[in-house]
């Protein structure tokens, strides 16, 4: 590791400290934990003020630079960020729209797959390519998706000579648009897998693969899910961008985030840790409200997954919550490991009251059922003429329910309405159209395999198809 490199540690406390490039390519720490910065960078008010008028790509480069110190591509981040966002279809990349009453929508669907995941994964794809080229290596990316990570991860990796990507989605539990955005990609390095189970099953399969050190080393396993720290880093940028547009560092800003796996809102927490003045972080949940129940009642308890109109949040085990838990437990890796193991076996996580109250100083949450989701979508359309997707409706309802004080609240608009046409049409009476580059999506040939919820079957499939496995044999 070069002198002055930025270091990362595992939330479980047993893995070696590593630099950015290893975090990027490894994805999950070898002790099963998630990588987090050893210390958070600090942005002064003066620094934030200087960033206010930067174009989005330049802001991304400034935001990411301290986290990448010591990387083999650290000097290239400005070029890589520009390449990542050049293809987005709005010149401001993440535009804000005033809804009145101190509420704003931040549109995060102007990338190639029409979802917020593009904002991190387009950058991660360029980082993968650059670091792998510099190191002369090949990786096998494995990911799980509830609907949006899959298309965005595939779009970032498709056609890359040094990457094979295997994406797991829960069979029949994504929208048709989400599924087809994955399964109609024809590049030979893309492998789509429909798992007979839930998203949580898919996520557990990915973690099982990473725990298999033989497989991990033989195929150079990596991740595009938000278990990969680089994903979270790429998402921090749009929090900074919105905050600066609404008066930071001179005044605080709040954010309301439709949240399933906790990665998106943890990026907001990361921005706050670095110095962005954040007043509230509001969790929006659908009927699968495990996070809302925790922040409301200090009761994180696993229940069955309920299919909803907002399928990307149909989750009961929020992987990125472990990163917040690490800080709440005073960065004690052994304590985190014990609590997570107990949670996965007993289905319940309970913090002592002081630590829970520490979390609720910044975080709050509210949930919304499908009927309420339709009502919010209809209300927004009637009042503004704007169509929003079901996840954004959940975030907007949570903002209205939980906001306190006078800080403006940014609702993250996480997906284009055309990704969920049936729900949007039901709410507004109008079917949203896909953008031109996806207009023939329903006519494209699909290509995927169906596998049982079984780690052995998945491992065999990866060994049979990953080019890195053949090279290592």
N, C-alpha and C positions, 0 to 999 in steps of 0.2 A: 504494500500500500504506500503510495507516495506521500511525502510530507505535506501536511495541510489538507489532507483529504477529509471530507465530511463522513462521519461514521454513523452506522445504524446498529441497533441492538434488537434482540427478539423479546417479544412480550412474555415468553416463557423462561427467559433468563439463562438458558443453557447453551445457546449457539454462540459462535464466535462473532465479534464485532467485524463488520464488513463495510466496504465502500459502496457507492451508488451502483456501479456496473454489476457487482455481484448481486445486489438487491434486485436490480432490474431483471437479470437473467435467471436468478433462483426462484423468485416469486415468494415462496414460503420458506421460512427458516427451517433448518434441519431438525430442530427440536419440536417442530410442529407449531411454533408460534408465528406471529406476524411481525415483520420488521417495522420499526418506528425510529425516528431520529434519536440519536443519543442525547442531543440537546436541540431545542428548537432554535432556528435562526431568529434574529430580532430585527424588525423593521422600525426605524424611528419615524416619528411624525414627519420629519423633514424628508426622509426617503420616500414615504408614501405620497407626499405632496408633489415630489418631482415626477412620480409615475403617473400622475393624474391624466395627462394628455397623450400618453403613449398609445399607439395602435395596439390591438389585442396581441398580435404575435410578439411584439417587442416587450409588452408587459409580461407575457408568458416566459420569455427568456430571462427577464430580470427576476421574476418570481422563482424560477427553477434554479438559477445559477448557484446560489449558496448550497442548495441541497445536492448539487452535482460536483462540488469541488473535489478534484482528484480523479474524475472520470476521464477516460481516454478521449471522450468527445466533448469535454467541458467547454473547450474553445469554440465548438461548432453549434452551441445551443441556439444562438440567434438564427442561424441559417436553417436548422432543423425545425424550429418553431414556425418560421415563415413558410416553409414547405408544407407543414402540417395544416396550416389554416388558409393557405392560398386557394384551396378548392371549395371553401365554404361559400354559401350562396347569399350571404348578407355582408356588406363591407364592414359593418361594425362587429361581426362575428356573433356577439351575444347581446342583441338589442334589448333595451328596457322599454316597457310600455306602462304608462300611468293609468291605473284603474280608478283613481280618485281615492279620497279618504286615507291617504298615506300608504296605499297598497300598489305594488308594482309587479308586473310579470317580466321575468327575464327569459326570453326565448332561447332555449338551448337545443334547437332542432335544425340548425342550418348546416349541419355536416352531411356526409354522404348517406348515412342510414337514418337520418331524421330523429335522432335521440341524443340525450346529453352525454352518453358514453363516447360519442365521437370526439368530444372536446379533450378527453384524455387519451383515447386510444389512437387517434390519428398521430398524436405526438409520440406515444409509446411505440407505434409501429416504426416511425422514423428513428427513434432511439435504438430499438432492436437492430434495425438494419445497420446503423452506423457502428454500434458497439460490436456486433458479430463480425462485421467486415474488418474492423481494427484488430480483433482477436483471432480471426480465422476460425471461427467456431460455427456450429449448427445447433439449433435447439428444436425441441418438440413442445409446442404450446398446447396445454390442455386447459379448457375452461368450462364452466357451467353457467347457464343463462336462464333467467326467468323470462327473457324476451328481448332485451335491448343490448346486453353485453355481447351476445352471440353475433348479431349482424355487425356491430361496430368492431369487435375483435377480428372477425373474418375480413372485413373491409380493410383493416389495418395490415393484415398479414398475407392476404391472398396474393399469390404470384411471387412472394419473396423466396429467393433461391435457398436461403439458409434456414428456413422455417417450415415445419409442418404444423398445422393447427387442427386439433381435434376438439370440437365443440359439442357439449352435451346440453340437450334441452329436454324438459319433461314432455313426454308424448301427449299431444292433444291439450296442452295447458299453456300454450302461447297463442297470441292472435295469429290469424292466417298470414297477415302481412309480415309479422315478425318471423314466422317460420320460413316463409318463402324468401325473405331477405337473406337467410342463411342457406337454405337448401337449393337455391337456384344458382349459386356461385359455382362456376365450372372449373376453376383452377385446380390443378391436380394435387396441390399441397393442402387442400381443404377437405376435412372429413367431418361430416355432420352425423351426430348420433342422437336418436330419439330414445330416451330412457323410459322404461315402463315404471314410472314413479313420479314423485313431486320434484320441485326445484331443490328442496332440502336434501332429497336423495342424491340428486346430481352433484350438489355441493359436497356432500359427504364422500361420494365416490372420488372426486378430485382430491380431497384431503387424504383419502386412503392411498391414492397413487403416490402422492408426495411423501407419505410415510414409508413407502416401499423404496428403500435406498438403492437397492439393486436396479430396479426399473429407473429410478430417478437419475442415477449416474449413467446407465447404459444409453438412454435416449436424450440426455441433457434436458430434463423436464423444466418447463417454465410456465408462467401463468399470465393471463390477461384479466382475470377477475380482480376485483378490488382488494383481494388478499395481496396483490402485487402493489407495493408502495408507490411505484411510478404512476399507477392509475390515480391514486389519491392525490399525488403531487400535481398531476395535470388538471385535476378538478379544483384545486385551491385557486387557480388563476381566475375563474369566473366570479368567485366570491370577491376577490380583490377588485376586479373590474367593476362589478356592480357597486361595491362600497364606495369606490372613488367617484363614480358618476353621481352618487347621491350625497356627497358631502364629506366623506371620510378624507383625511383623518380629523376634520373639524367637528364631526358629529358621528355618533354611533349609528349603525344600521342593523336591522334584524333580518333573519332569513327563515322562510317556511319551506320545508322540503318534503315532498312525498317520499317516504323512506321504507325500504324493505331490508336491505342487507347492511345498512348503516354507513356504507362507504361514502356516499354523496354528502351526507350531513357531517361526517367526520372530517371531510375536507374543509368545511366551514369552521369546525373546531380548530383545525390546523392553522387556518388563516388567523383566527383569533389568538392562538398561542404565539404566533409570530408578530402580532402587533396591530392587526386590523381591528378597529373598535367595533365589536359585535355586542349588541345588547341582548338579543335572544336568538336561540336556535330552536325552531319549532318543528317537531316531528309530526308529519301527517301519515296516519295509518288507515288502511281499509279494515275490513272485518278481521283480518289477521293482525291483531293489534297488540302483539307482545311488547313492542317498544313503548307504545302509549301507556299500557298498564304499568310498565316499570317506572316511567317518569311520573305517573300519577299516583301510584300506590306502593312503590318500592316492591313490586312483585313481578319478576320475570319468570313466567311459567309457560312451558310448551303445551300447546293444544293442537288439535288437528288443523291441517291446512284447508281453508275454505276457498274454493274457486270464486273469483270476483270479476267485475268489469275492469279492474286494474291489476292484471295478472303479474306484472313485474314486481308487485309487492306481496304476492301470495307466498309468504315466507314465515317460518317460525323461528329459525335459528339465524340470527343476524351476525355473520362472521366478524364484521368490523367493530362490533361492540367491544370485542376483546381489546382493541387499541385504547378505547376510552377507559375500560376497566383497569388497564395497566396504570394509567395515570391516577385513577381514583384509589388504587391500592398502593400508592406511593412508589410505583415502578418496581414493585417486588415481584419478580418473575415466578418464584416458587408459589407465592400466594395466588397469582393469576392461574397458574397451571392447576393447582388444587381446586380452585373455584370452577374453572371451566370443566374439568373432569367430573366434578360433582353435579354440575348443571346438566351435562350430557347423559349422566346415568340416572339422576333423580328427577330431571325435568324442571328444576326450580332453582332460581338464583336470587339470593337476598343479601343486600349490603347492610352494614350497620348504618344507623340512621344519620350519623354525621357525614359519612361518605356519600350517602344518597342525597342528602341536602346540598352537598357540594355540587353534585351533578345538576340538581334542579335549579341552582342559581343561574345557569345558562340555558339548560334544556327544559322544554315542556312538550306536551303532545296532545293530540286529539285524534279521534278516529271517525270514520264516515262509512256508512253502509252503501250498498249499490243504489238504493232509492235516493239517498241523499246526494250521491255522486251525480246521478242524472239531473236532480233538481239544480245543483250548482252549475252544471254545464248549460242547462236551459236558461238559467238566470243570466249568466254571462252573455250568452248569445242574444237574448232579448234586449239587454241593456246596452251592449257594445257592438253587436254584430259579429263578435269574435267567437270562433269555435276553439274549444280547448279539449285536450284529451282527458280521460278519466283520472289519471294519476295527478295531473295538474289541478283538477277539481278538488281532489282530496287535500292537496297542499293549500289551496286557497281557503277551503273551509277551516282547516287547522289554523291558518293565519287569523281568520276572523274570530275564532274561538279563544285563541291563546294570547293575542297581542296585548302588551302592557306598555304604558308610557307613550311617549310621542315619537319614537324613532320610526322612520319609514321601514316597511316590511317588504322584502323582495320574495316573491313566490317563484320558485324555480319551475319553469315551464319545461318539463323534462322530455316531452315527445310531441311530434307533429300529430295533429288530430287524425290524419289519414292512416296512421298506424293502427287506429282502433275505430274503423269506419262504422261498424254496427252500433257501437255504444254512442258515438257522436250523432249518427243519424237518428237514433231513438230519442236523444235529448233535444235535438235542434230541428229535426225534420228535413235536414239536408245532408247528403252523403259527401264527406270531404274527398277531394280528388288528390291522388298521388302526384308529386312533382313529375316533370317530364322524364327525368332519368329513370324513374321507376314505373312509368305509365304502362309498360307491358309486363309487369311483374307476374300477373296471374296467368300469362301465356307461356312463361318460361318453364323448362323442364326441371323437376325436382330431383335431387340426388342425396339420399341419406340411408342409414341403416337403423334398424330397431334392435336394441339390446335390452336384456333384463337388468334389473337393479342388482348387478352382481359385479364385484370388483375383478374377479378372475376373468370373466368374459370380456370386460373392458380392457384389461391388461393384455390379453391375448390379441385383441383387435389392434391395439397400439403397436405391439411387437411386430405384427404382421404387416403393418403399413408405414410406420415411421422410418424415414430414410436414415436417421441417426442410429437406429437400432441395427440396421444392416452394416453401417460403417463401423460400429463398435464390435460387431460379432467376430 
